[in-house]
Amino acid sequence: MCFTLMWFRDLLIWLVVVVAVVALLRLLLPWLMSMLGVEAGILMRAIDIFVWAVVAIFVIYVIFALISCLLGGGGAMPLFPRGR
C-alpha cells in the first residue's frame, strides 16, 4: 500500500500541531501588537494567506501522491497491463 496507517497517524498529528500553532498565533499576535501600539490587521491577513497557501500545497501533494500510487501499481491493478 502507498499510504499506510502509520502515515495517516503522522499526518493527523502534524495537522493538530499546525492548527494549534496557527490558533495560538492568531490569538496572541493581535494582543502583542496592541501592546506595542501597532495595528495587527495586515499581519493577520498575511498569516491567513500563508496558512491557506500551505493547505493548498498539502492538498496538491496528497492528490498527486494518490494518483502516482494508483498509476504506479502500488497495490492497485494497472490501467495498461503489459502482457497476459
RONUTI-330349 format. One record per atom (N, C-alpha, C): z, y, x; atom name; residue in one letter; residue number from 1. Coordinates in steps of 0.001 Angstrom, whole numbers, plus 500000, padded with zeros to 6 digits. Layout:
<<Z, Y, X>, CA, a, NUM>
...
***
This chain:
<<500000, 498810, 500844>, N, m, 1>
<<500000, 500000, 500000>, CA, m, 1>
<<500000, 501250, 500887>, C, m, 1>
<<499338, 502259, 500425>, N, c, 2>
<<499282, 503508, 501178>, CA, c, 2>
<<500568, 504318, 501007>, C, c, 2>
<<501054, 504387, 499792>, N, f, 3>
<<502270, 505144, 499518>, CA, f, 3>
<<503378, 504171, 499174>, C, f, 3>
<<504370, 504089, 500047>, N, t, 4>
<<505462, 503159, 499844>, CA, t, 4>
<<506603, 503845, 499105>, C, t, 4>
<<507579, 503039, 498735>, N, l, 5>
<<508760, 503575, 498070>, CA, l, 5>
<<509548, 504488, 499006>, C, l, 5>
<<509557, 504151, 500280>, N, m, 6>
<<510256, 504996, 501265>, CA, m, 6>
<<509589, 506370, 501379>, C, m, 6>
<<508255, 506397, 501287>, N, w, 7>
<<507530, 507660, 501353>, CA, w, 7>
<<507905, 508543, 500173>, C, w, 7>
<<507974, 507959, 498968>, N, f, 8>
<<508363, 508734, 497785>, CA, f, 8>
<<509809, 509208, 497890>, C, f, 8>
<<510689, 508383, 498466>, N, r, 9>
<<512082, 508795, 498648>, CA, r, 9>
<<512161, 510004, 499574>, C, r, 9>
<<511456, 509936, 500700>, N, d, 10>
<<511447, 511059, 501637>, CA, d, 10>
<<510844, 512306, 501011>, C, d, 10>
<<509786, 512104, 500231>, N, l, 11>
<<509160, 513229, 499542>, CA, l, 11>
<<510134, 513913, 498589>, C, l, 11>
<<510859, 513138, 497813>, N, l, 12>
<<511820, 513725, 496873>, CA, l, 12>
<<512957, 514434, 497598>, C, l, 12>
<<513409, 513872, 498704>, N, i, 13>
<<514466, 514541, 499478>, CA, i, 13>
<<513976, 515887, 499994>, C, i, 13>
<<512755, 515926, 500550>, N, w, 14>
<<512214, 517189, 501056>, CA, w, 14>
<<511993, 518190, 499937>, C, w, 14>
<<511567, 517720, 498771>, N, l, 15>
<<511383, 518636, 497643>, CA, l, 15>
<<512706, 519268, 497225>, C, l, 15>
<<513764, 518483, 497188>, N, v, 16>
<<515077, 519025, 496831>, CA, v, 16>
<<515529, 520051, 497871>, C, v, 16>
<<515326, 519761, 499148>, N, v, 17>
<<515728, 520689, 500201>, CA, v, 17>
<<514936, 521993, 500101>, C, v, 17>
<<513634, 521899, 499912>, N, v, 18>
<<512803, 523106, 499821>, CA, v, 18>
<<513179, 523936, 498602>, C, v, 18>
<<513387, 523299, 497468>, N, v, 19>
<<513770, 524039, 496258>, CA, v, 19>
<<515124, 524716, 496451>, C, v, 19>
<<516061, 524041, 497097>, N, a, 20>
<<517377, 524636, 497327>, CA, a, 20>
<<517291, 525838, 498267>, C, a, 20>
<<516502, 525721, 499330>, N, v, 21>
<<516358, 526840, 500275>, CA, v, 21>
<<515697, 528029, 499599>, C, v, 21>
<<514651, 527781, 498824>, N, v, 22>
<<513969, 528879, 498127>, CA, v, 22>
<<514898, 529522, 497107>, C, v, 22>
<<515663, 528729, 496392>, N, a, 23>
<<516598, 529288, 495410>, CA, a, 23>
<<517662, 530144, 496094>, C, a, 23>
<<518167, 529686, 497222>, N, l, 24>
<<519156, 530487, 497950>, CA, l, 24>
<<518546, 531784, 498474>, C, l, 24>
<<517330, 531722, 498992>, N, l, 25>
<<516672, 532942, 499453>, CA, l, 25>
<<516462, 533929, 498313>, C, l, 25>
<<516015, 533409, 497172>, N, r, 26>
<<515782, 534296, 496020>, CA, r, 26>
<<517075, 534877, 495489>, C, r, 26>
<<518174, 534186, 495697>, N, l, 27>
<<519467, 534680, 495240>, CA, l, 27>
<<520064, 535687, 496211>, C, l, 27>
<<519983, 535392, 497504>, N, l, 28>
<<520685, 536207, 498492>, CA, l, 28>
<<519880, 537396, 499015>, C, l, 28>
<<518569, 537271, 499109>, N, l, 29>
<<517785, 538366, 499686>, CA, l, 29>
<<517888, 539675, 498907>, C, l, 29>
<<517775, 539681, 497577>, N, p, 30>
<<517933, 540973, 496881>, CA, p, 30>
<<519314, 541590, 497095>, C, p, 30>
<<520333, 540761, 497128>, N, w, 31>
<<521692, 541271, 497348>, CA, w, 31>
<<521832, 541857, 498755>, C, w, 31>
<<521315, 541138, 499751>, N, l, 32>
<<521385, 541656, 501120>, CA, l, 32>
<<520577, 542938, 501289>, C, l, 32>
<<519395, 542994, 500677>, N, m, 33>
<<518560, 544181, 500783>, CA, m, 33>
<<519201, 545376, 500077>, C, m, 33>
<<519865, 545125, 498948>, N, s, 34>
<<520523, 546235, 498256>, CA, s, 34>
<<521694, 546773, 499076>, C, s, 34>
<<522363, 545896, 499821>, N, m, 35>
<<523457, 546358, 500678>, CA, m, 35>
<<522921, 547198, 501836>, C, m, 35>
<<521691, 546896, 502278>, N, l, 36>
<<521074, 547679, 503354>, CA, l, 36>
<<520365, 548917, 502831>, C, l, 36>
<<520215, 549013, 501519>, N, g, 37>
<<519551, 550163, 500933>, CA, g, 37>
<<518040, 550047, 500889>, C, g, 37>
<<517512, 548851, 500990>, N, v, 38>
<<516066, 548620, 500981>, CA, v, 38>
<<515698, 547913, 499689>, C, v, 38>
<<514546, 548298, 499111>, N, e, 39>
<<514086, 547625, 497899>, CA, e, 39>
<<513515, 546258, 498263>, C, e, 39>
<<513896, 545244, 497519>, N, a, 40>
<<513504, 543872, 497849>, CA, a, 40>
<<512341, 543368, 497010>, C, a, 40>
<<511726, 544224, 496214>, N, g, 41>
<<510647, 543783, 495330>, CA, g, 41>
<<509464, 543203, 496075>, C, g, 41>
<<509003, 543891, 497098>, N, i, 42>
<<507832, 543419, 497850>, CA, i, 42>
<<508180, 542143, 498609>, C, i, 42>
<<509362, 542074, 499175>, N, l, 43>
<<509778, 540881, 499902>, CA, l, 43>
<<509856, 539669, 498973>, C, l, 43>
<<510372, 539864, 497771>, N, m, 44>
<<510461, 538751, 496822>, CA, m, 44>
<<509074, 538298, 496375>, C, m, 44>
<<508156, 539225, 496187>, N, r, 45>
<<506784, 538836, 495834>, CA, r, 45>
<<506128, 538077, 496974>, C, r, 45>
<<506388, 538491, 498215>, N, a, 46>
<<505834, 537782, 499370>, CA, a, 46>
<<506388, 536360, 499452>, C, a, 46>
<<507665, 536191, 499179>, N, i, 47>
<<508257, 534848, 499181>, CA, i, 47>
<<507640, 533997, 498080>, C, i, 47>
<<507425, 534569, 496904>, N, d, 48>
<<506781, 533822, 495811>, CA, d, 48>
<<505375, 533376, 496198>, C, d, 48>
<<504607, 534255, 496804>, N, i, 49>
<<503247, 533897, 497240>, CA, i, 49>
<<503306, 532782, 498271>, C, i, 49>
<<504230, 532873, 499217>, N, f, 50>
<<504365, 531841, 500243>, CA, f, 50>
<<504737, 530490, 499635>, C, f, 50>
<<505670, 530503, 498694>, N, v, 51>
<<506093, 529250, 498058>, CA, v, 51>
<<504939, 528619, 497294>, C, v, 51>
<<504181, 529401, 496541>, N, w, 52>
<<503045, 528842, 495799>, CA, w, 52>
<<501960, 528347, 496742>, C, w, 52>
<<501773, 528998, 497881>, N, a, 53>
<<500793, 528524, 498857>, CA, a, 53>
<<501220, 527181, 499442>, C, a, 53>
<<502492, 527029, 499751>, N, v, 54>
<<502992, 525749, 500272>, CA, v, 54>
<<502832, 524650, 499228>, C, v, 54>
<<503143, 524953, 497981>, N, v, 55>
<<502984, 523963, 496907>, CA, v, 55>
<<501519, 523570, 496759>, C, v, 55>
<<500616, 524532, 496794>, N, a, 56>
<<499187, 524229, 496654>, CA, a, 56>
<<498691, 523379, 497822>, C, a, 56>
<<499108, 523697, 499041>, N, i, 57>
<<498706, 522901, 500203>, CA, i, 57>
<<499240, 521481, 500084>, C, i, 57>
<<500463, 521327, 499633>, N, f, 58>
<<501028, 519994, 499468>, CA, f, 58>
<<500267, 519188, 498421>, C, f, 58>
<<499937, 519807, 497299>, N, v, 59>
<<499192, 519107, 496244>, CA, v, 59>
<<497819, 518682, 496756>, C, v, 59>
<<497143, 519555, 497482>, N, i, 60>
<<495837, 519199, 498047>, CA, i, 60>
<<495982, 518038, 499023>, C, i, 60>
<<497010, 518062, 499849>, N, y, 61>
<<497244, 516970, 500801>, CA, y, 61>
<<497456, 515640, 500080>, C, y, 61>
<<498290, 515641, 499040>, N, v, 62>
<<498567, 514401, 498307>, CA, v, 62>
<<497317, 513892, 497603>, C, v, 62>
<<496548, 514783, 497003>, N, i, 63>
<<495321, 514361, 496310>, CA, i, 63>
<<494353, 513719, 497297>, C, i, 63>
<<494120, 514340, 498434>, N, f, 64>
<<493195, 513773, 499406>, CA, f, 64>
<<493747, 512498, 500034>, C, f, 64>
<<495056, 512387, 500201>, N, a, 65>
<<495642, 511151, 500704>, CA, a, 65>
<<495450, 510014, 499705>, C, a, 65>
<<495615, 510318, 498416>, N, l, 66>
<<495386, 509295, 497394>, CA, l, 66>
<<493925, 508866, 497350>, C, l, 66>
<<493014, 509820, 497464>, N, i, 67>
<<491586, 509488, 497463>, CA, i, 67>
<<491246, 508637, 498678>, C, i, 67>
<<491756, 509002, 499845>, N, s, 68>
<<491461, 508205, 501033>, CA, s, 68>
<<492095, 506827, 500947>, C, s, 68>
<<493230, 506727, 500287>, N, c, 69>
<<493866, 505422, 500109>, CA, c, 69>
<<493010, 504543, 499206>, C, c, 69>
<<492483, 505119, 498138>, N, l, 70>
<<491644, 504346, 497219>, CA, l, 70>
<<490321, 503959, 497857>, C, l, 70>
<<489704, 504861, 498587>, N, l, 71>
<<488403, 504576, 499189>, CA, l, 71>
<<488514, 503798, 500489>, C, l, 71>
<<489649, 503854, 501141>, N, g, 72>
<<489819, 503171, 502414>, CA, g, 72>
<<490215, 501715, 502281>, C, g, 72>
<<490409, 501240, 501076>, N, g, 73>
<<490757, 499847, 500875>, CA, g, 73>
<<492206, 499543, 501152>, C, g, 73>
<<493070, 500483, 500943>, N, g, 74>
<<494499, 500270, 501165>, CA, g, 74>
<<495128, 499529, 500006>, C, g, 74>
<<494688, 498308, 499755>, N, g, 75>
<<495228, 497519, 498663>, CA, g, 75>
<<494378, 497584, 497413>, C, g, 75>
<<493433, 498483, 497344>, N, a, 76>
<<492575, 498597, 496175>, CA, a, 76>
<<491243, 497911, 496457>, C, a, 76>
<<490521, 497591, 495408>, N, m, 77>
<<489201, 496987, 495575>, CA, m, 77>
<<488229, 498051, 496054>, C, m, 77>
<<487362, 497722, 496996>, N, p, 78>
<<486390, 498716, 497466>, CA, p, 78>
<<485347, 498996, 496404>, C, p, 78>
<<484846, 500208, 496388>, N, l, 79>
<<483814, 500572, 495414>, CA, l, 79>
<<482473, 499951, 495768>, C, l, 79>
<<482201, 499817, 497053>, N, f, 80>
<<480929, 499266, 497516>, CA, f, 80>
<<481202, 498058, 498400>, C, f, 80>
<<481227, 496857, 497836>, N, p, 81>
<<481517, 495675, 498654>, CA, p, 81>
<<480411, 495443, 499684>, C, p, 81>
<<480797, 494925, 500866>, N, r, 82>
<<479846, 494723, 501955>, CA, r, 82>
<<479039, 493447, 501787>, C, r, 82>
<<479590, 492468, 501216>, N, g, 83>
<<478877, 491208, 501063>, CA, g, 83>
<<479579, 490329, 500066>, C, g, 83>
<<479024, 489139, 499865>, N, r, 84>
<<479648, 488242, 498892>, CA, r, 84>
<<480475, 487217, 499538>, C, r, 84>
***
